[in-house]
């Protein structure tokens, strides 16, 4: 299964890319996060070690739909899904 990740803001700065495709062996968001954490220093932005879930401040978007579940093992993915992680917007 192939999925595409879109990178914005700090995620784009860390990866140096706007988007990237990954091949997953499992069809859930946890499999994708494990690949991202191995490849890039993103864990501290996305992951809450205390509760072993996605940080509450991170928005997960799959195919332009917000996902409110924070346990990535419960978030299913399909072939050709597009995923984005968004940080809170700050103004000034």
Residue, then its C-alpha position, 0 to 999 in steps of 0.5 A: x500500500x502506498x500513501x502520500x504525506x504532505x509536509x507543512x511548516x516545521x514538518x517541511x523545514x525538518x524533512x526539506x520536502x513538500x510531500x513524500x510517498x511511503x510504502x506501508x505493510x500495515x494499513x494504519x497510521x501507526x505504521x506510517x508514524x513509525x516510518x516517519x520517526x525512523x527517517x526524520x526527527x519528528x517524534x517530538x512534534x507529533x508524539x506524546x510519550x506519556x500517553x502513547x498517542x498523537x499530541x492533542x495539539x496536532x491535527x491529522x488530516x486524511x484525504x482533506x478530512x480531519x481525524x479526531x482519534x489520537x491513537x494511531x493504531x485505530x486510524x486506518x489507511x487505504x492505498x493512495x491516501x494523502x496524510x498531513x499533520x498540522x501544527x496549531x496556527x499562531x498569529x501575530 
